[in-house]
Amino acid sequence: MNWRLESGILAAILCALLIPFSGHAADAASGHLFGYSIGDQYPLDDTTRIAVRGTPPSRLDRIVAQAPVKPDDIGQVLLITTPVSHTILKIGVQQPFQREEAARAFAGKYLRLFSAKYPAAEADLEVIGRRGRIRFSQEYELVMTLLEGSQVKGTEEPWVIELLYQAQPDSPTAGDLSMLLDKEIDVMELRGQDTRGL
């Protein structure tokens, strides 16, 4: 075997070994949670369940995720999307509980799990004031809120823990998503369209 062939084989092996380790992992620091990514378009089909169809002024749809990757004690995952392209703006969970203590225990468990999995994240581990927050990166955060069941549509339980994963409000990602939403609302409301005689 000549040296050129050997060095070519060696280069191919090194590339194959290095490629999986390059780039960013799909995790909460990079916009990915429960198997979905902020900014991706959710593909609608005949089996898609839309929990809440958006109404003016925001027109945001709330879609039940069909194939979430999640722990067993988390119920359904909800995707809050834009009205036209169904681009994912937020990824959420609304977990109902019969007792406030159980709701707080669930919240505490997940704040600790996220903090352990993402040790570089900035975390407020208290849900005593009914809200906890983990900032995974300069772009993405998870806000956890204890709600009374009467504040949440579709539940009869007295307490709900809401997990809301989103781009941080002052981040470039949030700005881009806000501009996209504004454009889609303009389309829905026929702004700038010539509708004479229609």
C-alpha positions in Angstrom: 0.0 0.0 0.0 1.5 3.4 -0.9 1.7 6.3 1.5 -0.9 8.4 -0.4 -3.5 5.7 -0.1 -2.6 5.1 3.6 -2.8 8.8 4.4 -6.1 9.1 2.6 -7.6 6.2 4.6 -6.2 7.7 7.8 -7.8 11.1 7.0 -11.1 9.5 6.2 -11.1 7.6 9.6 -10.2 10.8 11.5 -13.0 12.7 9.8 -15.5 9.9 10.6 -14.4 10.0 14.2 -14.4 13.8 14.6 -17.7 14.7 12.8 -20.1 13.4 15.6 -18.2 15.6 18.1 -18.3 18.8 16.2 -21.1 21.4 16.4 -23.6 22.0 19.1 -25.6 19.2 20.8 -29.3 19.5 20.5 -30.2 20.5 24.0 -31.9 23.2 26.1 -28.9 25.5 25.7 -29.3 25.5 21.9 -33.1 25.7 21.6 -34.1 22.0 21.8 -36.4 20.4 24.4 -38.7 17.4 24.6 -37.6 16.4 21.0 -38.6 19.8 19.4 -36.6 22.9 18.5 -37.6 26.6 18.8 -37.8 28.0 15.3 -38.6 24.7 13.5 -41.9 24.4 11.6 -44.3 21.8 13.0 -45.6 19.5 10.2 -49.4 19.4 10.4 -51.3 16.3 9.2 -54.7 14.7 9.7 -53.8 13.4 13.1 -52.5 16.8 14.5 -54.5 17.9 17.6 -54.8 21.6 17.9 -55.6 22.2 21.6 -56.3 25.9 21.1 -56.7 27.7 17.8 -55.3 31.2 18.0 -57.6 34.2 18.1 -56.7 37.9 17.6 -54.6 39.7 18.5 -51.8 37.1 18.9 -53.4 34.3 16.8 -51.0 31.8 18.3 -51.9 28.1 17.9 -51.4 25.6 20.7 -50.6 22.2 19.2 -50.4 18.9 21.1 -46.9 17.4 20.2 -47.3 14.0 18.6 -44.0 12.4 19.4 -42.4 14.2 22.4 -39.3 12.8 24.1 -40.0 13.2 27.8 -39.9 11.6 31.2 -42.9 9.4 32.0 -44.3 11.7 34.7 -44.8 14.5 32.3 -48.1 14.5 30.4 -48.6 16.0 27.0 -46.2 18.5 25.5 -47.7 21.6 23.9 -46.1 23.6 21.1 -47.1 27.3 20.8 -46.7 28.1 17.1 -47.3 30.9 14.6 -50.6 30.8 12.7 -49.4 30.3 9.1 -46.1 28.4 9.0 -46.6 26.8 12.4 -43.1 27.8 13.5 -42.5 26.7 17.1 -42.2 29.8 19.4 -42.5 28.0 22.7 -42.5 24.5 24.1 -44.6 23.9 27.1 -46.2 21.5 29.6 -49.2 22.2 31.8 -49.2 19.4 34.5 -52.3 19.3 36.7 -52.3 18.3 40.4 -54.9 17.7 43.0 -52.8 19.1 45.8 -50.5 22.2 46.0 -47.8 20.2 47.8 -47.6 17.7 44.9 -47.4 20.5 42.4 -44.6 22.2 44.3 -42.7 18.8 44.7 -43.0 18.2 40.9 -41.7 21.8 40.2 -38.8 21.4 42.6 -37.8 18.0 41.1 -37.6 19.4 37.6 -35.8 22.6 38.7 -33.2 20.4 40.4 -33.0 18.0 37.4 -32.5 20.8 34.9 -29.9 22.5 37.2 -28.0 19.2 37.5 -28.0 18.5 33.8 -27.0 22.1 32.9 -24.6 23.1 35.7 -23.6 26.3 33.7 -27.2 27.5 33.6 -28.3 30.4 35.8 -31.1 29.1 38.0 -33.6 30.5 40.4 -34.7 27.3 42.2 -37.6 28.8 44.2 -41.2 28.3 43.2 -42.3 29.8 46.5 -43.3 33.0 44.8 -45.0 30.7 42.3 -42.3 31.1 39.7 -38.9 29.6 38.9 -36.5 30.2 36.0 -33.5 28.6 34.4 -31.5 30.5 31.8 -29.7 27.8 29.8 -27.8 30.2 27.6 -27.9 33.8 26.4 -30.7 32.7 24.1 -33.0 30.2 25.9 -34.7 29.9 29.2 -37.4 27.8 31.0 -40.0 29.5 33.1 -41.8 27.4 35.6 -45.0 28.8 37.2 -47.4 27.4 39.8 -51.0 28.3 38.6 -54.4 27.8 40.1 -56.4 25.4 37.9 -59.0 28.1 37.3 -56.4 30.0 35.3 -55.8 27.1 32.8 -58.2 26.0 30.1 -58.9 22.3 29.9 -58.2 21.2 33.4 -60.4 20.6 36.4 -57.6 20.1 38.9 -57.0 22.9 41.4 -53.3 23.3 40.7 -51.1 23.3 37.5 -47.4 23.5 37.0 -46.6 25.2 33.7 -43.2 24.8 32.1 -42.6 27.2 29.3 -39.4 26.9 27.3 -38.7 29.9 25.1 -36.1 32.3 23.6 -35.2 34.9 26.2 -37.2 38.0 25.5 -34.2 40.3 24.7 -32.3 37.7 22.6 -31.8 37.9 18.8 -33.8 34.6 18.4 -36.8 36.2 20.2 -36.5 39.2 17.9 -36.4 37.1 14.8 -39.4 35.0 15.9 -41.4 38.2 16.8 -40.8 39.6 13.3 -42.0 36.3 11.8 -45.1 36.3 13.9 -45.9 40.0 12.9 -45.6 39.0 9.2 -47.9 36.0 9.6 -50.5 38.1 11.5 -50.4 40.6 8.7 -51.1 37.8 6.2 -53.9 36.5 8.4 -55.5 39.9 8.7 -55.0 40.7 5.0 -52.9 43.8 5.8 -51.3 45.3 2.7 -53.5 43.2 0.5 -55.7 44.6 -2.3 -59.1 43.2 -1.4 -61.3 45.6 -3.5 -64.4 43.9 -4.9 -63.8 40.6 -3.0 
